[in-house]
Amino acid sequence: MGNNSNTKTSTGGNFENQWVKFQYPSQLVILDNSNSTHFRVEVYNSTNTTIENMVGEVFYYKSNRTDLSCFTRAKRITIADKSGIKIEDGLLVCSYVFLSSEYINTKTMILNFDARKHRDAYQKIADTIVVKKVPG
């Protein structure tokens, strides 16, 4: 994961790239795996960016809004002035933020975090994230 020469790390509590900007708890480390066509960042509780230390991720994906609306425990939310849904199961907190109006192949930002120990990181990022660019 961290050996890709295109990846960049961010520390100190503020992150920005061509896709988004947000604040995060300063003790965490952001690994930016984004490129000119895809957005993906991973959040770790250590500079050792192994899967055991991952606490969350934020990325763009194409989803099916109709399928997502079928989740019975979904709560409607707004993040970055965009509508979406949030699903929590005690282990994970996951938000799907709709960046386009289509119902199929909807451009979606996904925030997926460990709900047991890192709900605060999810909340800080969700509260401060700004979408700068939406994939084509």
C-alpha positions, 0 to 999 in steps of 0.5 A, a space after each residue: 500500500 504505502 510503497 507506491 511512488 505516487 502515494 503521499 502521506 499527510 500529518 498534522 490535521 489538515 489534508 488537501 488534494 485536487 479532489 477534496 480538503 478536510 480536517 482530521 484528528 492530528 494524531 492520525 496519518 492520511 495516505 493519499 492514493 489518489 491520482 488524476 482520475 481517481 480519489 482514494 485516501 486511507 486513514 491510519 493511527 500510525 505511520 506504519 500504514 498496514 491494514 491493522 493500523 487503518 481506521 478509515 477510508 474516503 474514496 469516490 465510487 459509482 454506486 446505485 442510489 436505488 439499491 442503497 436506499 433499500 437499507 432499512 437502518 440508513 439515516 439521511 444525511 448531508 455532508 459537503 452540502 450533498 445528500 446521502 445516507 449513513 449506515 452504522 452497525 456498531 462496528 463500522 460507520 459508513 456514509 454514501 454521499 451522492 455527488 451526482 443526481 443519477 440513480 444508476 452509476 451515481 458518482 458517490 463519495 464513501 466515508 467508511 470508518 471503524 465505529 468502535 474507536 474512531 467515530 471522532 475521526 469520521 465525524 471531524 472529516 464528515 463535518 469539514 470535508 469540501 468536495 473540490 472536484 467530482 470525477 468525470 
